[in-house]
Amino acid sequence: MMTYSIIIIVLAVLLIAPLRRVVLTQFILGAMKKKMPAISATEQEAIDAGTIWWEKSLLRGKPDWQMLAEVQPAILSEDERAFIDGPVETLCAMVDDWQTHQQGDLSQEVWDFLKQQGFFGMGIPKSYGGLEFSATAHSEVIQKIASRSVTAAVTTMVPNSLGPAELLLSYGTDAQKSYYLPRLACGEEVPCFALTGPDAGSDAGAMPDVGTVEKAMFEGEEVLGIRLNWNKRYITLAPVATLVGLAFHLYDPEELLGKTADIGITVALIPADVAGV
């Protein structure tokens, strides 16, 4: 009789959801929390920046099919469709993967065409010289180019995704936007995103690269700046980039910027021709 009672209790705990959450799930969650590393402020900001949308219902085991059915398909604008049917088709006809392989780079003709047609400024507003395309258009353009040449597709993709334009639009000063965005849009500046390191890979939370806020003499005068110590590897477009978006962990031990010593992960824009880069 005792054995049956134990079996009934175990089954009740496993099969009755509210009881399982109280007796079992909370215990397991508490044990796991003690083992897991704490999330940094920067990592929490990255998590909070996203949305859970329809996947929330899916991961709870109760997919909301009605919500998914009501989602309207994205539609390209006339300008976006014309760009895909025009410059993108022309680019695909120009690219020769065998020639690219032999040269180790796209031809100068292709590079010039990418810049002249605004391929590097798809997400930049028209007021700054960009095309102001949607994320859907960006995806369609990259998909089309990739069907012809992965090299050309990645070359187009990086400035529009890992490039600093979106960060500048969200966090840049007016002066920074006015200077950098037009140059990025026309390809005068070719960006790369320096995140990956030889030991940490592309894990921003594990990268050892650091910057320290300090006052120091620079070109004959005392300035407030950041002393950087970094080592990056496998950075797409790095050999041809003119502008480096450098990810690093920023510290302010003397609290020169405020009351926080450990500021977290940030990004600096550095011209590629600066000594030491």
Secondary structure as the mmCIF struct_conf table of DSSP 4:
data_model
#
loop_
_struct_conf.conf_type_id
_struct_conf.id
_struct_conf.beg_label_comp_id
_struct_conf.beg_label_asym_id
_struct_conf.beg_label_seq_id
_struct_conf.end_label_comp_id
_struct_conf.end_label_asym_id
_struct_conf.end_label_seq_id
HELX_RH_AL_P HELX_RH_AL_P1 MET A 2 LEU A 15
HELX_RH_AL_P HELX_RH_AL_P2 ALA A 17 ARG A 20
HELX_RH_PI_P HELX_RH_PI_P1 ARG A 21 THR A 25
HELX_RH_AL_P HELX_RH_AL_P3 GLN A 26 LYS A 35
BEND BEND1 MET A 36 MET A 36
HELX_LH_PP_P HELX_LH_PP_P1 PRO A 37 SER A 40
HELX_RH_AL_P HELX_RH_AL_P4 ALA A 41 ALA A 49
BEND BEND2 GLY A 50 GLY A 50
TURN_TY1_P TURN_TY1_P1 TRP A 53 TRP A 54
HELX_RH_AL_P HELX_RH_AL_P5 GLU A 55 LEU A 59
TURN_TY1_P TURN_TY1_P2 ARG A 60 GLY A 61
HELX_RH_AL_P HELX_RH_AL_P6 TRP A 65 ALA A 69
TURN_TY1_P TURN_TY1_P3 GLU A 70 GLU A 70
HELX_LH_PP_P HELX_LH_PP_P2 VAL A 71 ALA A 74
HELX_RH_AL_P HELX_RH_AL_P7 GLU A 78 PHE A 83
HELX_RH_PI_P HELX_RH_PI_P2 ILE A 84 VAL A 88
HELX_RH_AL_P HELX_RH_AL_P8 GLU A 89 MET A 94
HELX_RH_AL_P HELX_RH_AL_P9 ASP A 97 GLN A 103
TURN_TY1_P TURN_TY1_P4 GLY A 104 GLY A 104
BEND BEND3 ASP A 105 ASP A 105
HELX_RH_AL_P HELX_RH_AL_P10 GLN A 108 GLN A 116
TURN_TY1_P TURN_TY1_P5 GLN A 117 GLY A 118
HELX_RH_3T_P HELX_RH_3T_P1 PHE A 119 GLY A 121
TURN_TY1_P TURN_TY1_P6 MET A 122 GLY A 123
BEND BEND4 ILE A 124 ILE A 124
HELX_RH_3T_P HELX_RH_3T_P2 LYS A 126 TYR A 128
TURN_TY1_P TURN_TY1_P7 GLY A 129 GLY A 129
BEND BEND5 GLY A 130 GLY A 130
HELX_RH_AL_P HELX_RH_AL_P11 ALA A 135 ALA A 146
TURN_TY1_P TURN_TY1_P8 SER A 147 ARG A 148
HELX_RH_AL_P HELX_RH_AL_P12 VAL A 150 SER A 161
TURN_TY1_P TURN_TY1_P9 LEU A 162 LEU A 162
BEND BEND6 GLY A 163 PRO A 164
HELX_RH_AL_P HELX_RH_AL_P13 ALA A 165 TYR A 171
HELX_RH_AL_P HELX_RH_AL_P14 ASP A 174 ALA A 185
TURN_TY1_P TURN_TY1_P10 CYS A 186 GLY A 187
BEND BEND7 GLU A 188 GLU A 189
STRN STRN1 PRO A 191 ALA A 194
STRN STRN2 GLY A 197 GLY A 197
TURN_TY1_P TURN_TY1_P11 PRO A 198 ALA A 200
STRN STRN3 GLY A 201 GLY A 201
TURN_TY1_P TURN_TY1_P12 SER A 202 SER A 202
HELX_RH_3T_P HELX_RH_3T_P3 ALA A 204 ALA A 206
STRN STRN4 VAL A 210 PHE A 218
TURN_TY1_P TURN_TY1_P13 GLU A 219 GLY A 220
STRN STRN5 GLU A 221 ASN A 229
TURN_TY1_P TURN_TY1_P14 THR A 236 VAL A 240
BEND BEND8 THR A 242 THR A 242
STRN STRN6 LEU A 243 TYR A 251
TURN_TY1_P TURN_TY1_P15 PRO A 253 GLU A 254
BEND BEND9 LEU A 256 LYS A 259
BEND BEND10 ALA A 261 ALA A 261
STRN STRN7 ASP A 262 PRO A 271
TURN_TY1_P TURN_TY1_P16 ALA A 272 ASP A 273
BEND BEND11 VAL A 274 VAL A 274
TURN_TY1_P TURN_TY1_P17 ALA A 275 GLY A 276
#
